[in-house]
Each structure stands twice: as C-alpha cells, then as structure tokens.
Amino acid sequence: MIQVTAITAAYNAASYIENCIQSVLAQTVPCRMVIVDDASLDDTYAIAMRYAEEYPDRITVLKNEQNAGAAASRNRAVACATTPYVAILDADDWWEKGKLKAQTEVMEQTGCAICSTGRELMTPDGRTTGKYIPVKERITYRELLKHNSINCSSVLLRREDALAFPMEHDDSHEDYITWLRILRKGGFAAGINRPYLKYRLSEGGKSRNKLKSAAMTYQVYRYVGYGPLKSLFFFASYALHGIWKYR
C-alpha cells in the first residue's frame, strides 16, 4: 500500500526538475508524486508529462492556467493526494535515497506531527558547498517560534494536517506559518539529523535576499496572531539564529 505522496510546485524548472523526479522514484518505500506546473514559460510541463506517461501509476501532473504561486500550487497537489502522508519537495531540490522510509518510521514510532531532516547546501548548478544544516531531534512550538528550523523540502506530514492548515500568504514564509499552526494545536516536530535533503541555493529564492526574508519572517508572526511587540521579540531570536546558521 502506498503511504506517501510527494507534492511538487514547479515554475520554470526545466533545467532541474528531472533530478527532483528521479529522487522521488528512487525512494525505497512505495510513493506517488503530484507535480503542479505553475504556468511555466519553459519546458517544465513537457518534461514532467514525459515522466507521467512513463510512470502513470506513480506520477500525476497538473497545470495552472495562470501563475498562482507556490502556496496555492502545493495546496492543489495536497487536494489530489489520497495517501496518509504527504511530503513536500520543491522542484529545484532533491532527496537522498531512503529519506521517506526513515521518516515514515519516525512518524509511526514517535507520533510526531511533522518530520523534517537535515540538509546539505548545494550550488545553483547542483554541486555541494560542503555546508550542512542540522536539525534537532525534537522541536516544540515554542522553539519553532524563535527559529524556523524546519525546511519545507524536507517535510513529511499527515495529509489531514496539510488539508486542515493549507499554506497561505506567499508574501511571507507560507511554509513557516503552516508549521506553526500545526504545532500550536499540539504535538511536536521530529528531526532526523542526516542530510537527506539536497537543498539548491537559487539566486532568486526568498531566503537569498536577507532583508526581504527578515521582513517576511516578522510578517509570519503577525499572520499567526501575535502583536507587534511579541512579533519583534520572536524576530530578534530569528535574526540571531540566522547569523549563526550562515556563519
């Protein structure tokens, strides 16, 4: 029985989406993949469809007629999933073999709400930078408020939670908002401290512009319901962690 659906939002990802798809197909547990092409202007859709035709029982490709953004595209993919778990993988990233097996085992053993992994930072052309960002074995809501240590492309969560707490606010860090909302209802996030995720550093990514990313992080706290002063307190902690992470 297939337990996991990998969901991928793709926009102008023709140069690297094959690597992403192949890393899902290489997983050691049965899994499906739903790719949402977000009105790409390149050959992303054609490449994804080629794989869907080759693996019709494992890969589904949807296409947005207009660009809707990562949050809406991921939500559309989640709505198509029928498995107990969904895993998020951005089109420019890829997984190490064995990732989903390790995560499903941790989810079953611990009862955690979210499972993430460590990540190895890769250059835009897919070479290792030699840098690794670890993850704690257990992350509580209070800890997550002070620092978003859960990388989106590493996450495995229950489909029911992904449906109950859809991603919103592309003008902010939409994934961080969802993690906070899930953990606020109870439970914790588990981390597997191994670089199962290969995270490509893209020049146009949200987190590459540090000032913009900082403003969006402050906005996260406002979106989840905190006032200006409390949001500034959590933002200060975020800034200190950011300096340490990229030192």
C-alpha positions in Angstrom: 0.0 0.0 0.0 1.3 3.4 -1.0 1.7 5.6 2.1 3.3 8.8 0.8 2.5 11.3 -1.9 5.4 13.7 -2.8 4.0 17.1 -3.8 6.0 19.5 -6.0 5.1 23.0 -7.2 7.2 23.8 -10.3 7.8 27.1 -12.1 10.3 27.4 -14.9 12.1 24.3 -13.5 13.0 22.6 -16.8 16.8 22.6 -16.0 16.5 20.6 -12.8 13.0 19.0 -12.4 14.3 15.7 -13.7 16.7 15.4 -10.8 13.8 16.1 -8.5 11.5 13.5 -10.0 14.2 10.8 -10.2 15.0 11.3 -6.5 11.3 10.5 -5.7 11.3 7.5 -7.9 14.4 6.2 -6.2 12.8 6.1 -2.7 12.8 2.7 -1.0 9.1 2.9 0.0 6.2 3.0 -2.5 5.2 6.6 -3.1 3.3 8.7 -5.6 4.1 12.2 -6.9 1.9 15.1 -7.8 3.5 17.9 -9.8 1.7 21.2 -10.3 3.2 23.2 -13.1 2.6 26.8 -12.1 2.1 28.2 -15.7 5.8 27.8 -16.5 7.2 29.6 -19.5 9.7 26.9 -20.3 9.6 23.1 -20.9 8.8 22.1 -17.3 5.3 20.8 -18.1 6.6 18.7 -21.1 9.4 17.2 -19.1 7.1 16.3 -16.2 4.5 14.8 -18.6 7.1 12.6 -20.1 7.7 11.0 -16.7 3.9 10.8 -16.1 3.5 8.9 -19.3 6.3 6.5 -18.3 5.0 6.1 -14.8 1.2 6.6 -15.0 0.6 4.8 -11.7 3.1 6.9 -9.8 3.2 10.4 -11.3 0.4 12.9 -11.8 0.9 16.3 -13.5 -1.4 19.2 -13.2 -1.0 22.6 -14.9 -2.2 26.0 -13.6 -3.6 28.2 -16.4 -2.3 31.2 -14.6 0.6 31.6 -12.2 -0.8 31.0 -8.7 2.3 30.9 -6.5 3.9 28.1 -4.5 1.3 28.0 -1.7 -1.7 27.6 -3.9 0.1 25.1 -6.1 1.1 23.0 -3.1 -2.4 23.1 -1.8 -3.8 21.9 -5.1 -1.4 19.0 -5.0 -2.3 18.1 -1.5 -6.0 18.0 -2.5 -5.1 15.3 -5.1 -3.3 13.1 -2.7 -5.1 10.1 -1.2 -2.2 8.7 1.0 -1.9 9.1 4.7 1.2 11.2 4.4 2.4 13.9 2.1 6.0 15.0 1.6 6.9 18.4 0.1 9.7 18.7 -2.4 10.5 21.9 -4.3 11.4 21.4 -8.0 14.9 22.6 -7.6 15.8 20.3 -4.6 16.2 16.5 -4.4 16.2 13.7 -1.8 18.8 11.1 -0.8 17.7 7.5 -1.2 16.0 6.2 2.0 14.6 9.6 3.1 10.9 8.6 3.1 11.5 5.2 4.7 13.3 6.8 7.6 10.7 9.5 8.0 7.6 7.2 8.0 9.3 5.0 10.6 9.9 8.1 12.8 6.3 9.3 12.3 4.9 5.9 13.3 7.3 5.4 16.3 7.0 8.9 17.8 3.6 10.1 16.8 5.1 13.5 15.8 3.0 16.0 13.8 5.8 16.9 11.4 9.1 15.1 10.5 11.9 17.0 8.9 15.6 16.2 8.1 18.9 17.9 7.9 20.0 19.4 4.6 23.1 19.8 2.6 23.5 23.1 0.8 24.1 22.8 -2.9 25.3 25.4 -5.5 22.8 26.5 -8.2 24.3 24.0 -10.6 24.0 21.1 -8.1 27.4 20.8 -6.6 27.9 20.6 -2.9 29.0 23.6 -1.0 30.4 21.5 1.8 27.9 23.0 4.2 25.3 21.1 6.2 22.5 22.5 8.3 21.5 20.1 11.1 18.1 19.7 12.7 17.1 18.9 16.3 15.6 15.6 17.2 12.6 17.3 18.8 11.2 20.7 18.1 8.3 22.2 20.1 6.0 25.1 19.2 7.8 27.5 21.5 11.2 26.6 19.9 9.8 26.9 16.4 8.5 30.4 17.2 12.1 31.6 17.8 13.7 29.9 14.8 12.3 28.1 11.7 14.5 25.0 11.7 12.1 23.0 9.5 13.0 23.2 5.8 10.0 22.9 3.5 11.5 20.4 1.1 12.4 18.0 3.9 8.9 17.8 5.5 6.7 14.8 5.9 3.3 15.3 7.5 -0.1 13.8 7.7 -2.4 14.7 4.8 -5.2 15.6 7.2 -3.0 18.3 8.7 -1.9 19.6 5.3 -5.6 19.9 4.4 -6.6 21.5 7.7 -3.7 24.0 7.6 -3.2 24.9 4.0 -0.3 27.2 3.0 -1.3 30.9 2.7 0.4 34.3 2.2 3.0 34.0 -0.5 4.2 37.4 0.6 5.6 35.8 3.7 7.1 32.4 4.5 4.0 30.4 3.9 5.5 27.1 5.0 6.6 28.5 8.3 3.1 29.8 9.0 1.7 26.3 8.4 4.3 24.6 10.7 3.4 27.0 13.5 -0.3 26.4 13.1 0.1 22.7 13.1 2.3 22.6 16.2 0.2 25.2 18.0 -2.7 22.7 18.1 -0.5 20.3 20.0 2.3 17.8 19.4 5.9 18.3 18.2 8.1 18.1 15.2 10.7 15.3 14.9 14.0 15.8 13.1 16.3 13.3 11.5 19.8 14.8 11.7 21.1 13.5 8.4 21.3 15.4 5.0 18.5 13.5 3.3 17.6 16.8 1.6 19.9 18.3 -1.0 18.9 22.0 -1.0 19.8 24.1 -4.0 20.7 27.7 -3.3 18.9 29.6 -6.0 19.7 33.2 -6.8 16.0 34.1 -6.9 14.9 32.3 -3.7 13.0 34.1 -1.0 15.7 33.4 1.6 18.6 34.7 -0.6 17.6 38.4 0.0 18.2 38.6 3.7 16.5 41.9 4.3 13.4 40.8 2.4 13.4 37.4 4.2 13.7 39.2 7.5 10.6 41.4 6.8 8.6 38.3 5.7 9.6 36.5 8.9 8.3 39.3 11.0 5.1 39.1 9.0 4.8 35.4 9.8 4.4 36.2 13.5 1.7 38.8 12.6 -0.2 36.3 10.5 -0.3 33.7 13.2 -1.8 36.2 15.6 0.9 37.9 17.6 1.0 41.7 18.3 3.9 44.0 17.2 5.9 43.7 20.4 5.7 40.0 20.7 6.5 39.7 17.0 9.6 41.8 17.4 10.7 39.6 20.3 10.5 36.4 18.2 12.1 38.2 15.2 15.1 39.1 17.3 15.6 35.5 18.1 15.2 34.6 14.4 17.9 37.1 13.5 20.4 35.7 16.0 19.8 32.2 14.7 20.2 33.3 11.1 23.6 34.8 11.9 24.7 31.5 13.4 23.3 29.3 10.6 25.1 31.1 7.8 28.2 32.0 9.7 
